[in-house]
Amino acid sequence: MADGYFPKWQLKTSGVIAPDERLPGPQTLVMGLQHVVAMFGSTVFAPLLMGFSPNIAILMSGIGTLIFFLVVGGRVPSYLGSSFSFIGVVIAASGYSGSGANPNIGVALGGIIACGVVYAVIGLIVMGVGVKWIERLMPPVVTGSVVAVIGLNLAPIAIKSHGASNFDDWMALISFVSIGLVAVYTRGMVQRLLILVGLLIASVIYAVLTNGLGLGTPMDFSGLSNAAWFGMPTFATPEFQPKAMTLIVPVVVILVAENLGHIKAVTAMTGRNLDRYMGRAFLGDGLATIVSGSAGGTGVTTYAENIGVMAATKIYSTLIFATAAVIAIVFGFSPKFGALIHLIPPPVLRGVAIVIFGLIAVSGARIWVDNKVDFSDSRNLIIVAITLMLGTADFTLKFGDFALGGIGTATFGAILLYALLGRGQPKNDEQDKLMDALE
């Protein structure tokens, strides 16, 4: 790469496109649009599940990606979209009921900003001393446990808020079955967009059953037809409450682990050592989260969906992500786009939530599998067992007037347990070797 702050992108028209290379303008535009489509489903659904504005979320994903692009000097190909790690703690902190706009969004935004500040500080520390201390503090057994807890803590919200009628419950079932069928029986880009495609299928079925056959509450298309194509989104103002901030800040553990894994994956794909930009990547992600929360948006993170697109296309040019960011910003200023998102029937959205929350929990287990966490080691078993129980049952610790909820106790508990037990008894394989020597 070039010695300047930004690379000098060299034009290349075929083969593998490196981060410091670029495609011709029209191809760059098309690839940027593809990355927008890839992140679209998750970035839109996360704010809906928290009662946030999807327009603001899309807008801030674009702005956040540009911030990230500037901080890393155009060296790391990544897109920043809505982070699902915030869903559980935002709902808990704001008391969101799961339907419509979140009336306490300001409280959640204050917590998101606080999380972004801590994240940015971690980025500055990593820029100064490197990333090894994070890998020692939060090994896969810890990060996998915390990720799993995020999903499991959300289970009551997904299951108990199905709907007011038996028809709504059946539509939720149809929704997650539709997503499952897309996930198993499709290939390529359709499979990567399984949430979006499954939701569209379920929404069509809902419209046929309600608007066509009169079985439930029909979809109202008047809001879509009356919405303007372009206009200013509705911003929200953050409120800083200590209880909410301390509940949401622990999500930084997930963001750090997630970003760390994503950048290492991109390093492996591109053949470029991006570890030296890890601190700047954390800083960029943290600043983007601060800016997003300040305007009424969700916390943001690098996106696996876009990494999947890079893996499939072998095109890693960072200019494509700047292009995608601009496209997302244009979408964010379209009330028509927001009205289209709000057409999604609540029972269908609840079915999607069941899938998404479950996938979050399973992704924690995937961290254990991918990193070959040894569950014959009693320390790992204890750490995982206690963490899962604390988070799933929403175990709360009170310190005077302050209460640390289940996700917080699980997160800090996992880190402290690993620090306490990590230098205790030797691992089982070491014990076995010792016993063999004695025999």
Buried (B, 14 or more C-beta within 10 A) or exposed (E): EEEEEBBEBEEBEEEEBBBBBBBEEEBBBEBBBBBBBBBBBBBBBBBBBBBBBBBBBBBBBBBBBBBBBBBBBBBBBBBBBBBBBBBBBBBBBBEBEBEEEBEBBBBBBBBBBBBBBBBBBBBBBBBEEBBEEBEEBBBBBBBBBBBBBBBBBBBEBBEEBBBEEEBBBBBBBBBBBBBEBBBEEBEEBEBBBBBBBBBBBBBEBBBEBBBEEEBBBBBEEEBBEEBEEEEEBEEBEBBEBEBBBBBBBBBBBBBBBBBBBBBBBBBEBBEBEBBEBBBBBBBBBBBBBBBBBBBBBBBBBBBBBBBBBBEEBEBBBBBBBBBBBBBBBBBBBBBBBBBBBBBBBBBBBBBBBBBBBBBBBEBBBEBBEEBEBBEEBBBBEBBBEBBBBBBBEBBEBEEEEEBBBBBBBBBBBBBEBBEEBBEEEEBBEEEEEEEEEEE
